[in-house]
Amino acid sequence: MVNDRQHLDLTSFSASNGAPVEWQISDAPVSYPEAVAAMEARAAAIAAQEAAELVWLLEHPPLYTSGTSGKASDLLDPRFPTFATGRGGQLTYHGPGQRVAYVMLDLKRRRPDVRAYVAGLEELIIRTLAAFNVRGERREDRVGVWVRRPDKGEGYEDKIAAIGVRLKRWVSFHGIAINVEPELSHFAGIVPCGVADPRYGVTSLVDLGHPVTMADVDVALRQAFEELFGPTRALLPEAAI
């Protein structure tokens, strides 16, 4: 079933002051505790109007995270470190070859609507995938963005991107993860996002036959973000978060 979030108005997320969102890309893998600490600090500064909004693109070393709805029983094989986190959702995998985008926006100044914001992130992923001729879709009963896999059988679908957000004082953090070319076998250590139905697996752009690079995805992601949320301003790679 198609998710009714697709019918939400996504045209009103531009910043009221027109200020560009800072766009930061980290070249080296970032540890999860380091990333969370940086996001917490930046979100607080944004809420206090002491820092600009930020989208932070990075990769993590192999790890699992468990959101606020995570279940211990969904951790099948703890082959990597597992971190409890305050974002929404259940268990997911992060690792090399996966583009993580941590999105820190002041929704109070943009649009204080959590449901519409999540739909906006879904649309961000869907438009990014469309740049590579991949059709991503929402689902009523499953979080994230999915692609149909008729090559596997009737009703088979794979998840290609995950979403998990948290808000403090109406500033968002955490965000999205798009599978570009991660090691898909690492998802077998968990029940990804609590979805155990064998018809529903995990895929990536490269797995679907699209040999794109992380840089290719970053370009498409930034274009889609600007269409939905407004202008960005790139930071130098060495700039502090």
RAHUMO-V696908 format. One record per helix or strand of 3 or more residues. SS is the DSSP state (@ for helix, = for strand). FROM is the first residue (numbers start at 1). LEN is the number of residues. If there is no record, write none. Layout:
ss->SS from->FROM len->LEN
ss->SS from->FROM len->LEN
This chain:
ss->@ from->4 len->4
ss->= from->21 len->5
ss->@ from->32 len->16
ss->= from->54 len->5
ss->= from->63 len->4
ss->@ from->72 len->3
ss->= from->82 len->3
ss->= from->91 len->4
ss->= from->98 len->7
ss->@ from->107 len->4
ss->@ from->114 len->17
ss->= from->145 len->4
ss->= from->157 len->12
ss->= from->171 len->9
ss->@ from->184 len->6
ss->@ from->192 len->3
ss->= from->200 len->3
ss->@ from->214 len->16
ss->= from->232 len->3
